[in-house]
């Protein structure tokens, strides 16, 4: 079992490391660079080449049943769900076969709306302490479930 974190612009890297360390689960922080190498021996910083979706492809090629993936990228989440991995968004929302289709459709709809009207903004919701708390609870549950399944 491995915890993969899509680490570019991820607001819960420290929380993911803390929970994974408690469970003695190896962590792969995958990014294009700009992160300091962690001192924790369970955490590996994986720096991929620059380019669109390179980090996502790296994770998607490796995540499988028994792994947990943290990402807000819906195409990556869909690939990981299809491969049997457990997937969490930064706010603790679990992405599954039952809800990933709707998430992808909403992503595509919002992209179409933004391209039609450049003045349309995102949801405007910032990342809150409640989101962080929900993430911690959800990651704890997912790691336990992955350990039971694996």
C-alpha positions, 0 to 999 in steps of 0.5 A: 500500500502506498499513499500518492499525493498530487503535491503541486498546490496541495494544501494537505501535504503535511496532514497526509504525511502525519496520518501515513506515518502513524500507519507506517504507510509509504508516501510519494509526493509527486510534483514538478519541483519546488518542494523541499525534500522531506526528512521523513524516511517514509516520504519520497519526493518524486520530481517529474519533468515539467509539462502538462499532466506529467505528475498525473500520468506518473501517479495514474501509471502506478496507483492500483488496488490497495493504494490511496491517492490524494488529488483535486484533478478529476481526470487523474481521480477517474483513472485511479478509481478505475484502477481500484485505488481509493481517491480523496480530494483535499477537502476529504470528499471520497471519489468513487465509481458512483460519483466520479462521472458526475464530478468529471461532467461538472468539471467539463461544464465549468471549463465550457462556461469559463471559456465562453465567458472569461469573467466567470470565476470559480466557486470562490470558496477558500480552503477552511479548517473544516476542510482540513479536519474532514480530510484528516478524518477521511484519510484515516478511514481510507488508510484503515480500509485500504489496509483491511482490503490489502 
